[in-house]
Amino acid sequence: MIIGIIPARYGSTRFPGKPLADIGGKTMIQRVLEQAWQAESLDKVVVATDDERIAEVVRRIGGEVVMTRTDHPSGTDRCWEAYSRLVAEAEVSQDSTNYIVNIQGDEPFIDPEQIDELAAILDGSVELATQMASVDSADILHDPKEAKIVINSRNEVLYFSRAAIPHLWGVDPSVWHLHHTYHRHVGLYAYRADILEQITLLPPSSLEQAESLEQLRWLEAGYRIKLVETRFQTPSVDDPADIEKALRDLK
């Protein structure tokens, strides 16, 4: 069984109430939910929130809500609580090979096919999975907000970094992307249920703290993260200024 969970907290530091932001006549959470509903691979889709205002909007359009605590440090932790509640309430059978797909609540135009691409590799042996996209510009390659990925021959992650890695010795950094195939991280995650429980118990790791990338905690603990390449690069809404861009994309 594959369950799509959309974490949607109200108290964003940069953009409080972000899931309720109006984007072309619909709230952001409604747009994300409607896109997730179209994914053929998901057996169930729920919104995991800590706020009754968000829950009310979701219920009004026929969506399912799981209320969660307000103090989760990440969407991963919120996903685990939501999944645990679904199992406890017998809405989902308790099976360690269930998968949870963490659908970002601030990507109102996520393509359903992108979700299906990731779900296609969830065969029971995959512990964790996420997506990557090729880097085609120096601006993206050297942008510390974009996590870059080093990959092994089995399409598994060796390392995530905000730096451009590998370093091309003797080559001008402005043209590194023309001499080596680089990939950036696209933050759609899938977790096998038993692995999701385990990674939420891990303490913060040194690499995670150095790079401020949660997924390094999992790598440092020895978990395997499978990669799927995607052509979809849907924009996220991180602050109110991004809404204008989102509206342009809608048009």
N, C-alpha and C positions, 0 to 999 in steps of 0.2 A: 504494500500500500504506500502511495506517495501523497503526503499531505503538504499543501502550500500554506505557510504561515506568514502573515504580513505584520511585523512588529510596528506599532504606531503609538508612540508616546506623545503626550501633550507638551511636556516641559522641555523642549529643545532650547539649548542655551542661546543659539544664534537666531532662532525663529520659533518662539513659543506658539503653540497651536498650529504648527505646520500642517498636520494631516487635514485640517479643516480649511486651509487656504483655498480660495476660489480660483479655479483655472478654467476659464471659458464656460462658466455657468455650472460647473460641477466641482465638488470638493476634491482635493488631491487624493484622499483615501478612496473615494468612489471611483476615480479613474484607475487607480492601481488595482482595485478589486475587480472592476469590470474587465481589465486586461487579463488578470489571473484566471477568471472564470472561463476565458476562451482557450486556455491551455488544455490540450487533449490528454495530457499525461497525468494530471492531478486528479486524485480520487476525492479530495476534499480541500476546501479553501476556507481559512478562518483568519480573522483579524485579532491580533493579540494586543490589547491596549490597557492603559492604566487610568483611563479617563472616561467618565460616563457620557460626556458630550460627543466624543468620537464614537463610542458604542451606539449611541442613539442614531447617529447618521448612518452607520453601517446597517443597523437593524431596519431602518426606514426603507432601505433599498433592497431588503431581503437577504442581507449578508449575515454570516454567523460570527459571533463575538466570543472571545474568551478574555475575561478580566484577569489582569495580572498585577503584580506588585509595582510600586512606583520606583523602587530602588535598584533596578537591574543595571549593571554597569555596561551591558551591551545587548544588541538584538539577539545574539546567540543565547544568552541566559533567558531572555524573555520567551524565545522559541521553546526552550526546554520546559519552562513552567507551563506554557500553553499546551504543549504536547502531553505533559504529565496530567494536566487537568482533563484533557480529552480522554485519556486512558482511564483515569479514576472514575469518570462519569460514564464509562462504557460506550462512548461515542466512537472510540477507536479501539480495536483489539490490541492487546499487549503483545507485540511481536518485535524482537530485537532487530529484525531485518526490514522493518518499516523505514521509510525515508522521510525526512522533513526538509522541504525546500524553503529557505529563508528569502522571501521576496521583499526587496527594499521598499519601504513605505513612502519614499520620496522620489520614486521614478514613475511619474504618472503615465508615461508612454512606453513602458516596457512592452516588448513584443511577445505575444504568447508563444511564438515559435522559439524564442530564446529560452524560455522555460522548458519547452519540450526537448530542445537540444541537450540541455543538462540532464534532464530526467532519463534520456535514452541510454545513458551509461550506468544507471543505478541497478546493477545486476545482483546485489547481495554481497559481493566481494569488495565493492568500493566502500571505503571508510568515510571519506570526505571528498567532495568535489566542488569545483568552482570553474570560472571561465576566464579566458584570456582573449585579447585582440592584438593584432600586429601593430607595431609602432611605425608610423610613416612620416614623422617629423621630429626635428631636433627639439622643438618646443615641448612636445609631450615627453620625449625621452628624458629631458633634463628638468622636468617639472617635479618637484618633491611631493606634490599632492597626488601624483600618479605613481602607484606602486608597480614596480617592474618585477618580472618573474624570470628566474633561471630554471630550466626544465631538463629533466633527464630523458633517456631514450624511451622510457615507457610512458611519456606524457604525464609525469608526476612532478610536483614542485620540489625543487632543490632549495630555493630560497626566494623570499620576497624582499625587495629593498626600495626605498625612496630614491636611492642613487641609481644612476645608469650603470648597470652591470651586465656583462663583463666590461671592464675597462679595456679599450682598444689601444694598446701601446703604440706610440708613434703616429697615431691618426688624429687629425683635428676633430675635437668633440662635436663640432657642428655638422659633421657628415658621418658620424658613427652609424646612424641608422641606414646608411647606404652601403655599409661594408659588413654588416652583421644583422641577422634577424632578431630583433628585440620584440618582446611582448609586454603588454601592460595588463594589470589585473582588472577584470570586470566583476564587480562584487555581488554576484548571485551565487549563493552557497547551497549545497545539499549535504545533509548529515545522516548517516545511518543512526537509527534511534539509540542503540547501545553506545555508540561513539559519542553522540551528542551529550548523553548523560556524563560520560567520562571527562570530556573536555571542559564541561562547566565546573568540574571539581578541581581543575588545575590552578595553581597559583600563578600570578603574573611572572613571566620569564624575563631574563636579562635582555635577550634579543628583542622581545616585544617592547620592552621599555625603551630600548635604545632607538628603535625605528618608529615607535608608536603604531605598530601594526599587530592587531590581536592574533592573526593567523600564525604568526611566528611562534606563539606559545605552543600551538599544536605541533608544529614541525620540530621544535626543540624537545618536545616530549616523545617524539618518535612516531607520530601518526603520519599516514600517507594521504596526500591530497592529489586527487586525479584532476586533470585539466581537460577542458573542452574548448576548442577555438570557436569563436563566434564572430560574425560580421556585424552584429547589432551593437551599437554604442549609444544607448539611450541616455539622454541627459538627466541628471538628478537636480532636485531643487534644494539647495543648501541654505539659501537666505531669500528674503523677499525680492531682491533684485533678479533672481533667477526666474521668477514667474513670467516676466516679459519674454524671456527667451523661450520658455515653455509654451507661451501663447503663440509665438512665431512658429514653433515646431508644429503646433496644432493646426495652424493655417496651411 
